[in-house]
Amino acid sequence: MNLPESVCMTVPASILVVDDDEMNREIMQAFLELDRYTVRMANSGQAALAACRAAVPGLLLLDVNLPDMTGYEVCRALRAEPATQTLPIVILTGYSSKEDQDAARAAGATAFVSRPFQGDALLQLIRDLLAPV
């Protein structure tokens, strides 16, 4: 049976939110779930790497300051693994300097977003990065 395109629903991709601050994780989870994304969370670099190895998410939102390693180190580690080489990684941080943006780019981040961020702009970025090619 063929359903009209308006009736067919796509399943939103999963997003892994990595931040050592529980409140930041919970805010991002609530924000993303409003847009119907499935959200998983990690509170450290090692937890993020393990989560990505267990099931590669559709997109990673990654803080820079983590208790065991930097977000840049997580990004470099993921870029070194075949399964996650093309994973969209958005650095989402309180930092905003050109040096921070350059460090994110050098580590292999797909995008860099500073806090505070515009919710609509972040959602559009996420949608664009998750759009089928």
N, C-alpha and C positions, 0 to 999 in steps of 0.2 A: 504494500500500500504506500503510495507516495503522498506525503503530507505537504501542504503549502509551506513555502519557506518561512512565512510568518509564524507558523505553528512549531516548526523545528527549533529546538533550543540547543545551544552549544553549552558544553560544560566548561566553566571557567578553569583556567590553569591554577595549579597550586603555587603559592608564593611562600618562600622560607624567609622569615624575618629574624635577623640575627642582631641582638642588642643585649648588652649586659644589664640594662635597666628594665626591670619588670614592668614599670608603668609605661615606658615607651613601647614595649612589645605589646602590651594589652591595648593601648591606644591604636597602634597600627593594625592589630588584629580586628578590632571593632570597625575601624575605618575601611579596611579591605573587604571584610565580610559584608558590609553594606552594598558593595559592588559585586557581591556573590562570588568572591574568590575563596578558595580553600586555603587556609593559612596554617602553616606549621611554624614553630618557633624554636630558637636555640639561643642560649645565653653566653656562649663562648665560641672561640674559633674552632676548637677541637670538636665541640658538639655540632657546629655547622658542617664541618668536613664529614663527620660521621653521618649526619642527616642526608647530605648530598650523595654520599656513597650508597646509602641504603635505598634512596629513591630520589632521583634527580628532579628538582622542582622545575616549574616553568620559568621562574624568575627568583632572584635572590636580592633582598634588601639588606644591606650590610653596613653596620656601624663601624667606625674606625677603632674606637677605644673598646677593646675587649680584655677580659682579665688574663688570658693566657697567650695571646698573640694579637697583632694588629689586624684590622680588616684588610689592609694591603697584603699582609702575609697570607691571609685566607684566600684572597683573590688570586695571588700568584700560585698558590698550591692547587686551586681549582683549575686554573689555566694549564697547569702541567699534566692534568689527567685527561685522557681522551674522552671520557664520558661527559666531562663538564667544560671542555674547551670553548664551546660556543654558548654556554649558559649565560643569559642576560644577567649581569651583575650591576646593581645600582648601589653606589656608595651613598648612604643617607646618614649625614653627620652634622654636628654643630659647627664643624670647621667650614671655612669659606674662602680661605686665601688661595691665590694662584698656585702657591707651592703645594697645597693640599690637593687641588684639582690635578696638578701635574703628577703628583705621587699616585693618585687614583688611576690616571690614564696609563702611567708607566707600569702599574701592577696588572693592568688588563681590564679595568672596570669599563663597563659599557656606558655608564652615565654617572654623573656626580650631582647630588641634590643636597643643598644646605638646609638645616633647620634654622628658623621656622620655614616651612614650605607651604606653598599654595596647594591645597588639596586637589582642586580641579586639574592643576598642571601636573601633579604627581600621577593622578589617575590616568591622564591622557598619555603620559610617558609610558606607564605600565601597559596600557592598551596597545600602544604603538609597538612596544618591544615584544608583546605576546601575539601580535597579529600574524596570521599565517603568511608565509612568503609567497 
